[in-house]
Amino acid sequence: MDFEVFGQRIGRDRLFLIGGPCVIESEEIAFEVACFLKNTCARLGIPFIFKSSYDKANRTSARSYRGPGLERGLSILARVRDKYQVPILTDVHTPAEVEPVSQVADILQIPAFLARQTDLVMAAGWTGKPVNLKKAQFLSPRDMGQVINKIRETGNERILLTERGAQFGYNNLVVDMRSIGIMADFGYPVVFDATHSVQLPGAQGTSSGGESRFVPALARAAVAAGAHGIFIETHPEPDKALCDGPNSLRLEQAAGLIESLIRIFDVVSGENA
């Protein structure tokens, strides 16, 4: 099921990118990343959706940086949208946030930990905006069928499904590439979250760790397995990022990776034609 967002066709016949810094740290960093990724994707001829969070509600520690908050965060996202003419994706955490966020964001995202929160999922569906459903770390890909049905109950068919790894013991995630094909059978575009999939939840005690060096390998494997879109959190200086730095891709590495992913997607698409 394809859909249009901000003049771009998002679907299963052309690779698309969702990317940006994990959380809004400043307008300057948001602008820098949006500009780089937009120009890269325009040069390569693929759709680009800018992603960043105004609030990270599921941080490991109560003292971790969460973001600028709803009002200021949405203001920055709106300026990114207007300045660079790119669609905006951001996550919502409570039903009360859905309405104000839907006034700015082009795509609403249900965080993985909240995938079974019926009121939140259906509130997002009722907006009529596209909804990105992140598969929970504790759900099987087939379980996502029930989450999809909650959105469909609202009459909304504009759905993305995102794989982001499954909990494997303590402080670790693994990716079962079969998940991409299983979720693709639901008929909606499937995205692979290449950076959260290498996260090590809570591994640093007061924050999550990560193994960003594995991002390219997993991203390429996911596209080869049939993913239609790639989700990458990227930052100019991951070592200084205020959230998810250990699993974020350095911004300067993004262009080369995206180019290789397009080549893989084209090969896979040709084989399935």
PEFENCOR-V118271 format. One record per pair of residues at least 4 apart in sequence whose ideal C-beta (glycine too) atoms are under 8 Angstrom apart, sorted by the first residue. I is the first residue (numbers start at 1). J is the second residue. Records with the same first field share a line. If there is no record, write none. Layout:
BEGIN
I->J + J
END
This chain:
BEGIN
1->11 + 157 + 158 + 159 + 187 + 188 + 189
2->9 + 10 + 11 + 12 + 13 + 189
3->9 + 10 + 11 + 130 + 157 + 158
4->8 + 9 + 10
5->10 + 49 + 87 + 106 + 107 + 130
6->81 + 85 + 86 + 87 + 106
8->16 + 47 + 48 + 49 + 87
9->14 + 47
10->16 + 47 + 49 + 130 + 160 + 189 + 229
11->189 + 228
12->184 + 189 + 228
13->269
14->46 + 47 + 265
15->46 + 223 + 228 + 229 + 230 + 261 + 262 + 265
16->46 + 47 + 48 + 49 + 189 + 228 + 229 + 230
17->37 + 41 + 46 + 47 + 48 + 49 + 229 + 230 + 231 + 232 + 258
18->49 + 51 + 89 + 132 + 191 + 229 + 230 + 231 + 232
19->33 + 37 + 48 + 49 + 50 + 51 + 230 + 231 + 232 + 233 + 234 + 254
20->30 + 33 + 34 + 37 + 50 + 51 + 52 + 233 + 234
21->25 + 29 + 30 + 33 + 52 + 233 + 234 + 235 + 241 + 248
22->52 + 53 + 56 + 233 + 235 + 241 + 243 + 244 + 248
23->52 + 53 + 54 + 55 + 56 + 65 + 66 + 67 + 242 + 243 + 244
24->29 + 30 + 52 + 53 + 54 + 67 + 68 + 73 + 76 + 77
25->29 + 30 + 65 + 241 + 242
26->30
27->31 + 76 + 79
28->32
29->33 + 235 + 236
30->34 + 52 + 76 + 77 + 80
31->35 + 80 + 83 + 84
32->36 + 236 + 251
33->37 + 50 + 52 + 234 + 235 + 236 + 251
34->38 + 50 + 80 + 83 + 84 + 86
35->39 + 84
36->40 + 251 + 254
37->41 + 48 + 50 + 234 + 254
38->42 + 48 + 50 + 84 + 85 + 86
39->43
40->44 + 48 + 254 + 255 + 258
41->45 + 46 + 47 + 48 + 258
42->48
44->258 + 259 + 262
46->258 + 262
48->86
49->86 + 87 + 88 + 89 + 106 + 107
50->77 + 80 + 81 + 84 + 86 + 87 + 88 + 89
51->88 + 89 + 90 + 109 + 231 + 233
52->77 + 80 + 90
53->67 + 73 + 90 + 91 + 243
54->67 + 68 + 69 + 70 + 72 + 73 + 74 + 76 + 77 + 90
55->66 + 67 + 69 + 70 + 73 + 93
56->64 + 65 + 66 + 67 + 243
57->66 + 93 + 111
58->111 + 113
59->64 + 65 + 66 + 207 + 243
60->64 + 201 + 202 + 204 + 205 + 206 + 207 + 208
61->206 + 207
63->206
64->206 + 207 + 243
65->242 + 243
67->73 + 243
68->72 + 73 + 76
69->73
70->74 + 97 + 100 + 101
71->75
72->76
73->77 + 90
74->78 + 100 + 101 + 103 + 104
75->79
76->80
77->81 + 88 + 90 + 104 + 105
78->82 + 88 + 104
79->83
80->84 + 86 + 88
81->85 + 86 + 87 + 88 + 104 + 106
87->106 + 107
88->104 + 105 + 106 + 107
89->105 + 106 + 107 + 108 + 109 + 132
90->101 + 104 + 105 + 108 + 109
91->108 + 109 + 110 + 111
92->97 + 98 + 101 + 108 + 109 + 110 + 120 + 123 + 124
93->97 + 111 + 114 + 120
94->98 + 120
95->119 + 120 + 123
97->101
98->102 + 108 + 120 + 123 + 124 + 126 + 127
99->103 + 127
100->104
101->105 + 108
102->108 + 127 + 129
105->129
106->129 + 130
107->129 + 130 + 131 + 132 + 160
108->124 + 127 + 129 + 130 + 131 + 132
109->131 + 132 + 134
110->114 + 115 + 117 + 120 + 121 + 124 + 131 + 132 + 133 + 134 + 147
111->115 + 134
112->134 + 135 + 136 + 137 + 164 + 196
113->136 + 137
114->120 + 121
115->121 + 133 + 134 + 135 + 136 + 139 + 144 + 147
116->121 + 136 + 139 + 147
117->121
118->122 + 150
119->123
120->124
121->125 + 131 + 133 + 147 + 150 + 151
122->126 + 150 + 151 + 153 + 154
123->127
124->129 + 131 + 151
125->131 + 150 + 151 + 152 + 153 + 154 + 155 + 156
126->154 + 156
127->156
128->155 + 156 + 158
129->156 + 158
130->158 + 159 + 160
131->151 + 156 + 158 + 159 + 160
132->159 + 160 + 161 + 162 + 191
133->144 + 147 + 148 + 151 + 159 + 160 + 161 + 162
134->162 + 164 + 193
135->139 + 141 + 144 + 161 + 162 + 163 + 164 + 179 + 183
136->143
137->164 + 165 + 166 + 167 + 173 + 201
138->166 + 167
139->143 + 144 + 147
140->144
141->163 + 176 + 178 + 179 + 182 + 183
142->182
143->147
144->148 + 161 + 183 + 186
145->149 + 186
146->150
147->151
148->152 + 159 + 161 + 186 + 188
149->153
150->154
151->156 + 157 + 159
152->156 + 157 + 159
159->188
160->188 + 189 + 190 + 191 + 229
161->183 + 186 + 188 + 189 + 190 + 191
162->190 + 191 + 192 + 193 + 231
163->175 + 179 + 180 + 183 + 190 + 191 + 192 + 193 + 197 + 222 + 227
164->173 + 193 + 196 + 197 + 231
165->173 + 174 + 175 + 193 + 196 + 197 + 198 + 199
166->173 + 174 + 175 + 176 + 179
167->172 + 173 + 201
168->172 + 173 + 174
171->200 + 201 + 202 + 203 + 209
172->200 + 201 + 203
173->196 + 197 + 198 + 199 + 200 + 201
175->179 + 197 + 218 + 221 + 222
177->181 + 221 + 222 + 225
178->182 + 225
179->183
180->184 + 190 + 192 + 222 + 225 + 226 + 227
181->185 + 225 + 226
183->188 + 190
184->188 + 190 + 226 + 228
189->228 + 229
190->226 + 227 + 228 + 229
191->227 + 228 + 229 + 230 + 231
192->197 + 218 + 219 + 222 + 223 + 227 + 229 + 230 + 231
193->197 + 231
194->198 + 215 + 216 + 218 + 219 + 222 + 230 + 231 + 232 + 249
195->199 + 210 + 212 + 215 + 231 + 232 + 233 + 234 + 244 + 247 + 248 + 249
196->231 + 233 + 244 + 247
197->218
198->210 + 211 + 212 + 214 + 215 + 218 + 247
199->208 + 209 + 210 + 244 + 246 + 247
200->204 + 208 + 209 + 210 + 211 + 246 + 247
201->208
202->207 + 208
203->208 + 209
204->208 + 209 + 246
208->244 + 246 + 247
209->246 + 247
210->244 + 245 + 246 + 247 + 248
211->246 + 247
212->238 + 246 + 247 + 248 + 249 + 250
214->218
215->219 + 232 + 247 + 249 + 257
216->220 + 253 + 257 + 260
217->221
218->222
219->223 + 230 + 232 + 257 + 261
220->224 + 260 + 261 + 264
221->225
222->227 + 230
223->227 + 230 + 261 + 264 + 265 + 268
224->264 + 268
226->268
230->258 + 261
232->249 + 254 + 257
233->244 + 247 + 248 + 249
234->248 + 249 + 250 + 251 + 253 + 254
235->240 + 241 + 245 + 248 + 249 + 250 + 251
236->250 + 251 + 252
237->241 + 250
238->245 + 246 + 248 + 249 + 250
239->245
240->245
241->245 + 248
244->248
249->253 + 254 + 257
250->254
253->257
254->258
255->259
256->260
257->261
258->262
259->263
260->264
261->265
262->266
263->267
264->268
265->269
266->270
267->271
268->272
269->273
END
